[in-house]
Amino acid sequence: MTATAPSTVGNDLLRSAARLSRWASRHASFEVPFAQARLLALLDELGPSRVSVLAAADHSSQPTITTQLQRLAASGWVHRASDPDDARATVVSLSDEGRAALESVRRARLAVLSPALDQLDEPALDRVRVAIEVMNELLAAAADAPVPHTTRKDG
């Protein structure tokens, strides 16, 4: 077996993970618009956040995130509160209803993936479990690694 460069492994991993996620979303049936589901998931991941933090994490503009948050608030899926560190700023967090909406999306995506998982034999499922462990280790390492400064051009 030949060694594969870390950059090749990284590109392959990112492409495969993104393809699997898009496939599950494309085939799943859920009521939450995809952009809103993605923002709910981001809030779940980051916890209570300012609009500027959400915009940066989503590579979106603040007006775009503000519009999406208004839609989430209209559905009762987020709470807004004053930032305890700066009363001029607002912190947004998931409401119980938002968490339930996100869970319904996740259940729908799992429902379309489950038949494929059911077709795997036990050794293959074991490899999937190991892959999950490795991805979690990679995420933990990424959280501690310095992030190179890049310039992103939105078009």
Rosetta blueprint (number, residue, H / E / L):
1 M L
2 T L
3 A L
4 T L
5 A L
6 P H
7 S H
8 T H
9 V H
10 G H
11 N H
12 D H
13 L H
14 L H
15 R H
16 S H
17 A H
18 A H
19 R H
20 L H
21 S H
22 R H
23 W H
24 A H
25 S H
26 R H
27 H H
28 A L
29 S L
30 F L
31 E L
32 V L
33 P L
34 F H
35 A H
36 Q H
37 A H
38 R H
39 L H
40 L H
41 A H
42 L H
43 L H
44 D H
45 E H
46 L H
47 G L
48 P L
49 S E
50 R E
51 V H
52 S H
53 V H
54 L H
55 A H
56 A H
57 A H
58 D H
59 H L
60 S L
61 S L
62 Q H
63 P H
64 T H
65 I H
66 T H
67 T H
68 Q H
69 L H
70 Q H
71 R H
72 L H
73 A H
74 A H
75 S L
76 G L
77 W L
78 V E
79 H E
80 R E
81 A E
82 S E
83 D E
84 P L
85 D L
86 D E
87 A E
88 R E
89 A E
90 T E
91 V E
92 V E
93 S E
94 L E
95 S L
96 D H
97 E H
98 G H
99 R H
100 A H
101 A H
102 L H
103 E H
104 S H
105 V H
106 R H
107 R H
108 A H
109 R H
110 L H
111 A H
112 V H
113 L H
114 S H
115 P H
116 A H
117 L H
118 D H
119 Q L
120 L L
121 D L
122 E H
123 P H
124 A H
125 L H
126 D H
127 R H
128 V H
129 R H
130 V H
131 A H
132 I H
133 E H
134 V H
135 M H
136 N H
137 E H
138 L H
139 L H
140 A H
141 A H
142 A H
143 A H
144 D H
145 A L
146 P L
147 V L
148 P L
149 H L
150 T L
151 T L
152 R L
153 K L
154 D L
155 G L
